[in-house]
């Protein structure tokens, strides 16, 4: 790969686009961001709000705690937090500067002003439409396809801002379909460390900090702590516990930020924390860890490209597989070893469904990381699943494509049934 070529620059840009900080689960934060921006345009506190969202937004906001709200959950709380205290300029850290007084004001707003939630009547996977009514004006704002992609702002019926939605493509800059495993391994091996160390070191610092909070505090079901108590300090368990603990804290309202991958903090922690633990065990150099995390992040993004931002397919499966690839790289694995690790991992755990963001995500993360590590250990021992074993095809990228098709096309009806079970009473 030519370091001066377009492909190299595209891979760099993809990493910089994807690895960004966020505080709180990204779907409620997206609502808060949209609400904060809409209120900014409105110029006054709205006295009534209407929000129309796609099913996957409902699923991922319903049960997760919104940070800096004193434990509030749900779509209404997300919107109220953005309206009352959000700082739109901070984007996915929109609720990072909420004061104690504003936390009380959020609860007061919820009890004083009506917020109506409806299911969107379109086929969009990721869709948020917010309508704020003030005493003098009204503002409508639409977010589509990914968390900060505002496509429309109207004030009193006049268009203030409009952009072209990306349709089914959830990405705004580089074409992620150019990603492939062989190029990912080559890029990770040759990339100038100075070009990536800033974002990777940021990922290490933020994600490690929230993981430690999950292991020391009392968050959710404490999956990370349970893993350590019951299964001890073997490196495989440490890797699982570290990632799970970050989710324990994040899904239950911890106000610490994380660096996300593919629009997800859970995926960002799953792709990074197990690799960080293995680097400690192996006494890897800083450069070796950074390069391994480039592998893990890009493999995760590659898998998610065919699946989309939101799906009935649990995204941490992709990230656990990415972590396995990063761990293989840390052990000196070449393209073949990493490809076998990915295929093995996907063959094991690609049936895990997403039933929304909540405490049990931490347990799913532990299972995904376990599959990633087992996939690596199989490869290390010369064992692999082969073409014809279920969804496995010849060539790792074909297998990844198969999983993407199954998740994005085959699981559409599964997604609908999950939503009906979770929130059956909500109508479009």
C-alpha positions in Angstrom: 0.0 0.0 0.0 1.4 3.4 -1.1 1.5 5.8 1.8 0.9 8.7 -0.6 -2.0 7.0 -2.3 -5.7 7.5 -2.0 -6.3 4.1 -0.3 -3.9 4.9 2.5 -5.5 8.3 3.0 -9.0 6.8 3.0 -8.1 4.3 5.7 -6.7 7.1 7.8 -9.8 9.2 7.3 -12.1 6.3 8.2 -10.3 5.9 11.5 -10.5 9.6 12.3 -14.1 9.8 11.3 -15.1 6.8 13.4 -13.1 7.1 16.6 -14.8 10.0 18.4 -15.7 10.6 22.0 -19.3 10.2 23.3 -20.8 10.4 26.7 -23.7 8.0 27.2 -25.4 5.5 24.9 -25.3 7.1 21.4 -29.0 6.7 20.5 -30.3 8.8 23.5 -27.4 11.1 23.0 -28.4 11.6 19.3 -31.9 12.6 20.5 -30.4 15.0 23.0 -28.2 16.5 20.4 -31.1 17.0 18.0 -33.2 18.5 20.7 -30.4 20.8 21.8 -29.9 22.0 18.2 -33.6 22.5 17.6 -34.0 24.5 20.8 -31.0 26.6 19.8 -32.8 27.5 16.6 -36.2 28.0 18.3 -34.6 30.5 20.7 -37.0 29.7 23.6 -38.0 26.9 25.9 -40.5 24.7 24.0 -43.9 24.3 25.7 -44.7 21.1 23.7 -42.6 18.6 21.8 -43.3 15.8 19.4 -40.7 13.2 18.4 -41.0 10.6 15.7 -38.4 7.9 15.7 -37.6 4.6 13.9 -38.0 1.3 15.7 -34.3 0.8 16.3 -34.1 4.2 18.0 -37.0 3.1 20.3 -35.3 -0.2 21.0 -31.9 1.4 21.9 -33.3 4.2 24.1 -36.0 2.5 26.0 -34.0 0.9 28.8 -30.7 2.7 29.0 -30.0 5.5 31.5 -29.4 8.9 30.1 -26.2 10.4 31.7 -26.4 13.6 33.8 -30.1 13.2 34.5 -30.1 11.6 37.9 -31.0 8.2 36.5 -33.7 9.1 34.0 -34.4 6.7 31.1 -36.2 6.8 27.8 -36.9 9.0 24.8 -38.7 11.7 26.7 -35.8 12.1 29.1 -33.3 12.2 26.3 -35.3 15.0 24.6 -35.9 16.9 27.8 -32.2 16.7 28.7 -31.2 18.1 25.3 -33.8 20.9 25.4 -33.0 22.0 29.0 -29.3 21.5 29.3 -27.7 20.2 26.0 -24.8 22.0 24.3 -25.3 21.2 20.6 -21.8 22.3 19.7 -20.4 19.3 21.7 -22.3 16.9 19.5 -22.1 13.4 21.1 -20.9 15.0 24.3 -24.0 17.2 24.3 -24.8 16.3 28.0 -21.2 16.5 29.3 -21.6 19.9 31.0 -25.0 19.5 32.8 -25.0 21.2 36.2 -26.7 20.0 39.3 -29.4 22.7 38.9 -30.0 21.6 35.3 -30.5 18.0 36.4 -33.4 19.1 38.6 -34.6 21.4 35.8 -34.7 18.4 33.4 -37.0 16.5 35.8 -39.2 19.5 36.3 -39.5 20.0 32.5 -40.6 16.4 32.0 -43.4 16.9 34.6 -44.5 20.2 33.2 -44.5 20.1 29.4 -46.0 17.4 27.2 -43.7 15.2 25.0 -45.4 13.0 22.4 -43.5 10.0 21.0 -44.6 8.2 17.8 -43.1 5.4 15.7 -42.0 6.7 12.3 -44.0 5.6 9.4 -41.1 5.3 7.0 -38.6 2.5 6.3 -35.6 4.3 7.7 -33.4 2.2 10.1 -32.1 5.4 11.8 -34.5 8.2 11.9 -35.3 11.0 14.4 -37.7 13.9 13.7 -38.1 16.4 16.5 -40.8 19.1 16.5 -40.5 21.8 19.2 -43.4 24.2 19.8 -42.5 27.5 21.5 -44.8 30.4 22.5 -43.9 32.2 19.3 -42.4 29.8 16.8 -41.9 26.1 16.0 -38.9 24.2 14.8 -38.6 20.8 13.1 -35.3 19.0 12.9 -34.5 15.6 11.3 -31.5 13.3 11.9 -31.1 10.4 9.5 -28.7 7.4 9.0 -26.2 8.2 11.8 -26.1 10.0 15.1 -25.1 13.5 14.1 -26.4 13.7 10.6 -28.9 16.5 10.6 -30.6 16.6 7.2 -33.3 19.2 7.8 -34.1 22.1 10.0 -37.3 24.1 9.5 -38.5 27.1 11.5 -42.1 28.2 11.1 -42.3 26.1 7.9 -39.3 27.7 6.2 -36.2 25.6 5.6 -33.2 26.9 7.6 -30.9 24.1 6.7 -31.1 21.1 4.4 -28.6 18.4 3.3 -28.9 15.4 1.1 -29.5 12.3 3.2 -27.1 9.4 2.5 -29.9 7.0 1.9 -28.9 3.5 3.0 -25.3 4.5 3.4 -24.7 5.4 7.0 -21.4 7.2 6.4 -20.7 10.7 5.4 -17.2 10.8 4.0 -15.2 7.8 2.8 -16.6 4.7 1.1 -16.3 2.0 3.8 -16.9 -0.7 1.1 -13.3 -0.4 0.1 -12.2 -2.0 3.4 -10.9 -5.5 3.2 -8.9 -7.6 5.6 -5.7 -7.9 3.6 -5.5 -4.2 3.2 -6.4 -3.6 6.9 -3.5 -5.8 8.0 -1.1 -4.1 5.6 -2.2 -0.6 6.5 -1.9 -1.4 10.2 1.6 -2.7 9.7 2.9 0.4 7.8 0.8 3.3 9.0 2.8 6.2 10.4 2.3 6.0 14.2 2.2 9.8 14.4 -0.9 9.8 12.1 -2.9 7.5 14.4 -1.5 7.6 17.9 -3.5 10.7 19.0 -6.9 9.0 18.5 -5.7 5.6 19.6 -4.1 6.8 22.8 -7.4 8.7 23.4 -9.3 5.5 23.0 -7.0 3.7 25.4 -7.2 6.4 28.0 -11.0 7.0 28.0 -12.1 3.4 27.6 -9.7 2.1 30.2 -10.9 4.8 32.7 -14.6 3.8 32.3 -13.7 0.1 32.5 -12.0 0.7 35.9 -15.1 2.5 37.0 -17.2 -0.5 36.1 -14.9 -2.8 38.1 -14.8 -0.6 41.2 -18.3 0.9 41.3 -21.7 -0.6 41.5 -23.2 -0.4 38.0 -26.0 -2.5 36.6 -25.5 -6.2 36.8 -21.8 -5.8 37.5 -20.9 -8.4 34.8 -17.2 -7.5 34.9 -16.9 -7.9 38.6 -18.8 -11.2 38.5 -16.5 -12.5 35.9 -13.4 -11.7 38.0 -14.9 -13.1 41.1 -16.0 -16.4 39.6 -13.3 -17.1 37.0 -10.2 -15.4 38.2 -7.3 -13.5 36.7 -6.5 -15.6 33.6 -5.9 -13.2 30.6 -8.9 -14.5 28.7 -11.1 -13.6 31.6 -9.4 -10.3 32.2 -10.0 -9.3 28.6 -13.7 -10.2 28.9 -14.2 -8.5 32.3 -12.5 -5.3 31.2 -14.8 -4.9 28.2 -17.9 -5.9 30.1 -17.2 -3.6 33.0 -17.0 -0.6 30.7 -20.5 -1.5 29.5 -21.7 -2.0 33.0 -20.9 1.6 33.8 -21.9 3.1 30.5 -25.3 1.5 30.1 -26.3 2.5 33.6 -25.7 6.2 33.5 -21.9 6.7 34.1 -20.9 10.2 33.1 -17.5 9.2 31.8 -16.9 9.5 28.0 -15.8 6.7 25.7 -14.3 6.6 22.3 -16.8 4.9 20.0 -16.5 2.7 16.9 -19.2 2.4 14.2 -21.4 4.8 16.2 -21.3 2.7 19.3 -19.6 3.0 22.6 -20.2 -0.6 23.5 -18.5 -1.6 20.2 -15.7 0.9 20.9 -15.0 -0.7 24.3 -15.3 -4.2 23.0 -12.9 -3.6 20.1 -10.3 -2.0 22.3 -10.2 -3.1 26.0 -9.5 -6.9 25.4 -6.6 -5.9 23.1 -5.3 -3.5 25.8 -5.4 -6.3 28.4 -3.5 -8.7 26.1 -0.9 -6.1 25.4 -0.3 -5.8 29.2 0.0 -9.6 29.4 2.5 -9.8 26.5 4.4 -6.7 27.6 3.8 -5.3 24.1 5.3 -1.9 23.2 3.2 1.1 22.8 3.6 0.9 19.0 2.6 -2.7 18.9 -0.6 -2.0 20.9 -1.4 1.0 18.7 -1.1 -1.1 15.5 -3.1 -3.9 17.0 -5.9 -1.5 17.9 -5.9 -0.1 14.3 -6.5 -3.7 13.2 -9.3 -4.2 15.7 -11.1 -1.0 15.0 -10.9 -1.4 11.2 -12.0 -5.0 11.2 -15.0 -3.9 13.3 -15.8 -1.1 11.0 -15.4 -3.4 8.0 -18.0 -5.9 9.4 -20.4 -3.2 10.3 -20.4 -1.6 6.8 -22.6 -4.3 5.4 -24.8 -4.5 8.5 -25.5 -0.8 9.0 -25.5 1.3 12.2 -28.5 -0.4 13.7 -29.9 -3.9 13.2 -31.4 -6.9 14.9 -27.8 -8.2 14.8 -25.9 -7.4 18.0 -23.0 -5.1 17.0 -20.7 -6.3 19.7 -20.3 -9.5 17.8 -18.4 -7.5 15.1 -16.4 -5.8 17.8 -15.5 -9.0 19.6 -14.4 -10.5 16.3 -12.3 -7.3 15.8 -10.7 -7.7 19.2 -9.8 -11.3 18.3 -8.1 -10.0 15.1 -6.2 -7.4 17.2 -5.1 -10.0 19.7 -3.9 -12.2 16.8 -1.9 -9.3 15.4 -0.3 -8.7 18.9 0.8 -12.3 18.8 2.6 -11.7 15.5 -0.2 -13.0 13.4 -0.1 -12.5 9.6 -3.0 -12.0 7.2 -3.8 -15.7 7.1 -3.9 -16.0 10.9 -6.1 -12.9 11.3 -8.4 -14.0 8.5 -8.9 -17.4 10.1 -9.5 -15.7 13.5 -12.3 -13.6 12.0 -13.9 -16.5 10.2 -13.8 -18.7 13.2 -15.3 -16.1 15.4 -18.1 -15.2 13.1 -19.0 -18.9 12.6 -19.5 -19.2 16.4 -21.6 -16.3 17.5 -23.4 -14.6 14.6 -26.8 -15.5 15.9 -26.8 -13.0 18.8 -29.6 -10.5 18.5 -29.8 -6.9 19.6 -32.8 -6.2 21.9 -31.8 -2.7 22.8 -29.2 -1.0 24.9 -29.3 -2.0 28.6 -27.5 -3.7 31.4 -27.3 -7.1 29.6 -25.2 -5.6 26.9 -22.2 -6.2 29.2 -22.9 -10.0 29.3 -23.2 -10.0 25.5 -19.9 -8.2 25.2 -18.3 -10.9 27.4 -19.6 -13.6 25.1 -18.5 -11.8 21.9 -15.0 -11.3 23.3 -14.8 -15.0 24.3 -15.7 -15.9 20.7 -13.0 -13.6 19.3 -10.4 -15.1 21.6 -11.4 -18.7 20.8 -11.3 -17.9 17.1 -7.7 -16.7 17.6 -6.8 -19.8 19.6 -8.3 -22.1 17.0 -6.2 -20.3 14.3 -3.1 -20.6 16.5 -3.6 -24.3 16.7 -4.1 -24.7 13.0 -7.8 -25.2 13.2 -10.5 -23.4 11.2 -14.0 -23.5 9.9 -14.1 -23.8 6.2 -16.1 -22.9 3.1 -19.6 -24.5 3.4 -19.7 -24.5 7.2 -23.0 -22.6 7.5 -22.4 -19.0 6.6 -18.7 -19.5 6.0 -17.5 -18.9 2.5 -14.1 -19.2 0.9 -12.2 -15.9 1.6 -12.7 -13.9 4.8 -14.3 -10.9 3.1 -16.9 -13.2 1.5 -17.8 -14.5 4.9 -18.1 -11.0 6.3 -20.3 -10.1 3.3 -22.6 -13.1 4.1 -23.0 -12.0 7.7 -23.8 -8.5 6.5 -26.5 -9.8 4.2 -28.0 -12.0 6.9 -28.0 -9.1 9.4 -29.3 -6.3 7.2 -31.7 -8.3 4.9 -32.4 -11.6 6.6 -33.0 -10.2 10.0 -35.5 -7.4 9.1 -38.5 -9.3 10.3 -36.6 -10.4 13.4 -36.0 -6.7 14.1 -39.7 -6.0 13.8 -40.7 -8.8 16.2 -38.1 -7.7 18.7 -39.6 -4.2 18.7 -43.2 -5.6 19.0 -42.2 -7.6 22.0 -40.3 -4.7 23.7 -42.7 -1.8 23.0 -45.9 -3.4 21.5 -48.2 -0.6 22.4 -46.5 2.1 20.4 -48.2 2.9 17.1 -47.2 4.7 14.0 
